[in-house]
C-alpha cells in the first residue's frame, strides 16, 4: 500500500500498445453488456444512452469482446504515465475485468494473475490498517473471507510500478464499502465519493471496528514512522 497514487490519463501507455502488447481478459457476460451502440474494430465503444442501467458512466469506454484493447489515443499526443493528478478515474482510463483473487496480502491489497503474470491489486478508494496496526490482521482475514479464490469484478483505475489501483466488486457489492461498513478501513484522503465518506462516518460514530479505539491511527500516519510495506 501507499498513500500517494499517481494517475495516468489512460490505463496502458499507448507506446506499449503500439509495440503490440495485448492484455487478454475475460469480461463480464455478454448479456450484461448487451446495450445499444455501434462498436469499433476492437469491439469497443463509449456508452452514450441508458449507461447507468448497464453499470457504466456516460461516455465510459468498454469492450464487448474477449480481447481487451486500450482506448483510442488522444488526437494530439500519446498519453504519458507521469501524471500525479489522482481523481476518480476518467471514462477512458477505466477497464473492467473478471479476475480470480489468488492471494490476500492485507485488507486492501490482493494478488491476481493476468495473462500468466501475477499482479498486485490495491484498493483505490480505501486504506485498511497495516498488518502491524490494530485491526490489520482482522482486515486481512475479512478480505480473505470475501475474496480469496473468488472471481471478482475489477475496475482498473490506474497503474503504477507497484501494481494496479482498482475498485473491487464481489457478488455485486463494492468491497471498499464493505470494509468501511465494518470499521476496517479509512477513506483515502483524496476520495471524492460522498457515499463512501458517509459509510465511514456512520461506522465512526457507532464506534464499529477500529473506531472503538480511543485514538485510531490512520495507516498513512503509521507508515511515516514504520515505513511502507
N, C-alpha and C positions, 0 to 999 in steps of 0.2 A: 504494500500500500504506500501511497504517498499523498501529501496534502496538496501538491501542485499538479494540475492535469493540463498539459499543453493541448490546444486544439489544433486541428488541421482542417482546411476548408473542404477537402474531400478525403474520404477514408483511406484510399490507397493512392499513393503517388502516381501521377499519370505516366511518368517516365518508366516506372517499373512495369506498368501495364503495356506500354508501347513496346517494351522488350519481350513481351509475350507471356508474362506471369498471369496465371488464371487461378482463381480460388473456387474449388469445387465444393458445393454445399448442397444439403437437402433443404428445400424451402418448405413452408407450410403447405398443406394440401391444396390441390388445385381448386377445390370447391370454395375454400375460404378466400381465394384471391380472384374468384370469377366475377369481376365487375367490369363495367363498360370502359372503352378506351382502346385505341389502336396502340400496338406495341412497336418498338423499333426492331432493328435487326437482331438485337440480343434478346428479344422477348421481354423487354422492359419498357416502362413509361412512367410518367408523372401522374399521380392521381389528381383529377380535376373536379369530379362530381361525387356526392354521397361518400366522401372519403371516411368520415367517422364510422359509417356502417361497417367498413372493412378494417377498422383499426388503424387507419392511416391519417396523416395530416394532409391538408390541401397542398398539392404540389410535391408530395413526397415521391421520390423516385424509387421504384421497386421492380422486381423481376418475377416473371411467371414460369420461367424455365428452370432446369436443374443446374445450369451452369451460370454462375453469377458473374456478371461483368461490371466494371465500375461505371458510375455515372459519366455522361459525356463530359469532356473537358470544357472549361470556360472558353469563350470566344477570343479572349485576349491572350493571356499567358497561362502555362500549366500551373496547377496548384503547388504550393510549397508546404513542407512539413514543419516549418519552424515557427508557426504562429503560436503565440501564448494566450490568445483570446479564448477563454473557456466559456461557452454558452451552452444552451440546452441542446444544441445539435441542429444543424440545418437539414432541410429535406434531402439535399444532395449528399449528405455525409452519413445518413442513417441506413444501415444494411441489416436486414432481419434474417436470422439463421435458426435452424433447429439443430441443436448440438447436445451431445451427452456429456454430463459433468463427470469426469473420471476421478478428480480429487477435489477436496475442500481443504484449503490451507488455513483459512481463518474465516471470520464471519462475513467478510466482503471480498475474498479472493479465492478463485477457483481455477481449475485446470481443465482444458478440453483438448480434443485433437481435431485439427483442421488439415485436411489433405495429407494425413500421415504425420503431421508435426504437432507437438504439444504446444499449446498457447496459454498464457496466463490471462485470466479474465478478472478485471477489477470493477466492482460496482461503481457506477458513475455518480449516483446521487447521494449515497450514504457512506459513512465512515464508521466501521464497527470497532470495538475495543481491540487493541493488540493482545496477543496471547499472554504477554507479561502483565496485563492490566486485569483488575477485577472484571469479571463477566466476559473476558476474552475467550476463555475455553467454552463458556456457555454459548457465546455467539457462534463459535465454530461448530459445536455439537448441534445447535439449532439449524445451521445452514446444511450440515451433513444430513440431518433427518429429512429435510425437504429436497435436497438437490443431488446428493451423491448417487451416482449411477443412474440418474434420471435424465430424460431428454427435456431440455428447457428451450423456450424461445428466447433467443439472444438478439437484442437490438444493439448493434455496434455503433457507438457514437464517435469514438476517436481511437487512434492508435499511437502508441509511443514505443520507445525501445524496450519498455518493461512489459508490454502486452497490450491488450485491448481493453478499453473502457466501455462498459456495457450497462444496459438495463436488462434484467433477467425476469422472465415471467414463467411461472410454473403452475400448471392447472388453471391458467387464465388469471393468476394473481401476480401482482408486482411484488417481487421478493424484497425489494427495498422497503416497501410499505409494511410487509410482514415483520421485518426486523424492527422497524420503528414502533409498530403496534405493541410489541412485547418488550420494549425498552432495551433493545440490544444494539442500538446504533444512534448516531447523531446524523442529522442532515449535514452535508458538506457546506462549508461557509458560502460557497458560490451558488448553491442550489436556488432555483427560481420557482420551484413547484410549490404553490401555496398549499395544495392538498397534503403533500409530504410534510411540510412545516407544521401543519395542523396536527398530523399524526404524532409528531414528536412532542408537540405542546401538550396534547392530551395525555400521553404517557408520562411526561414530566410532572404534570400537575397531580396525576394519580399515583406518582412515585412507583411506577412499574419498572421492574428490572433494575438496570443500573441507576435509575433515577431515585431508587430507595437509599442510595448512599448519601452521606451528609454533604460531601463535596466531590461529585464525579468529575474526573479529569478527562477532557476531550483527548482523543488519540493524537491529534496534531500537536497538542501541547506536550503530551507524553513523549512523542518522537523527538522533540527538541533536546531532551536530556538523555534519551535512551537510544537514539538513532532510528533509522528507517529500516525495518526488517528486509 
